[in-house]
C-alpha cells in the first residue's frame, strides 16, 4: 500500500534543532524527489524544500532537507517561534501515478 | 508577481456539481503544469489532480478518490484553470487550492476556495 508517514507532532525550544521524518515506499520516496511544505496557521501552504534538499529563494538556511532510501527528513536549526506551523512532505508515487502527501506534522515551539 | 486566485466555491448538496476557477497572472500560464490540492477542515493536504501544458500533451492525472467525478481543464487564452466537480460527496468538503508546478514541487499556491457538500 502506498502511504507516506510523518509523526503527528514535534516540539522544541527556541534555538534548538528539530527534525521531522517522512517515511514512504520504493514507489514513492524511493524513486522520486521529496518536497516539503510549511503551512502557518490560517494560511495557504508554502514550498519550503524541493528536490530533497533545495531551498527556494527566500527560505532561510535554517531549514534543510535530506533523503535516504525510502525515507526523508526535514531539519530546522535555531528554532524560532515563527516556525510554529504544520509541515508536510510529499512525493510522486509511480504505482499510484499521483502525488502522495504525508499526514503532516504539527510543530510546537515551547 | 505570480498570482493565483481561486473562485467558485460554495455550498452544494450531495450529488450536485460545482466548477472552480483559478485565474493566473505573473507567469507564462500556457507553459505551466497546474494542480489542485485540497484540505478538509482540520485535516492534511490531499492532491486532487494535475494538468500538463499543451506542449506536454495537456495530459491529466487524478487521485483515486476523485477519478471519474472530477475533471481538470485549462483555457490558456484566458490564463485560467478549472476544476469541474460532479457527483459530489460530503467527503469532498474542503478548501481547494490551485498550484503551479516546478517539476514535482508545488511552488506557488492560491489562497484557496471553500467547498461545502451538505444537505
Interface residues (C-beta under 8 A of the other chain):
Chain A: X32 X33 X35 X37 X39 X44 X45 X46 X47 X50 X51 X56 X86 X88 X90 X91 X92 X96 X97 X98 X99 X100 X101 X102 X103 X104
Chain B: X35 X37 X44 X45 X46 X47 X49 X50 X61 X62 X63 X64 X97 X102 X103 X104 X105 X106 X107 X108 X109 X110 X111 X112
